[in-house]
């Protein structure tokens, strides 16, 4: 009878352990899902990337525009000199 009790007791302990593991896994899964659903950090990264792209585009555009203006001014000066 003590052997049966030991087996039943072990089975009960294993069942309790499995329930505890499932609870912890559920808690971890819940935290992972909440982290993945949170978009605040992702939004900040998206804004940083968009800002960088706008800045780079503006720098290239204004550099090219400045070069075009200098070329036009030099052409006007060359046309005006005899």
N, C-alpha and C positions, 0 to 999 in steps of 0.2 A: 504494500500500500504506500509506503514511503516513496518508492520509485515512481509510482503513478502520480503521487502528489508533486514530486520533483519535476516530472515531465509537464504536468499541467501548470505548475508554477513557472517553469521555464517558458512554456508557450505563452502564458499570460504576460510574462516579462517581455518577451519578444514582441507581442502584440502592442504592449504599451510603448516599447521602443519605436516600433514602426509608426505608431500614431504620432509620437513626438517628432520623429524625422519628417513625417508628412506635414506637420504643422510648421516646422522650421522651413521646409522647402516652399510651402505656400507663402510664408512671410517673405522669403528671399525673392520668389517669383513676383510677388506683389510689388516689392521695392524696385525690381528691375523694370517691370512694366510702367510703374510711375515715373521712373527716370527716363525711359524712352518716350513717354508721352509728354514730358516737360520740354517745351520748345524755347524757353527763354534763352538758354545758352546758345542754342543753334541760331536763333534770330540774331544775337549779337555777332556771331561769326559771319553770318550772311551780310549784315550791315558793314562790317569791317572789310570784307572782300569787295562789296559793291563800292564802298568809298575809295578803296585803293584803285579799282578799275577806273572810276570817274577821274581821280587825280592823275593817273597815268595818261589817260586819254586827253585830258585838258593840257597836260604838259607837252605832249607830242603835237597836239593841234596848235597851240600857241607858238611853239618853236617853229613849226612849218610856216605858220602865218607870218611870224617875224621875219623869217628868211625871204618869204615872198615880198613883203613890204620893202625890205632892204634892196632886193633885186629891182623892184619898180623904181625906187628913189634913185638908184645908181643909173638905171636906164634913162630916167628923166634928166639927170645931171649930164650924162653923156650926150643926150640929144640937144641940150642947151649950149654946150660948149662948142665953139667953132673949130 
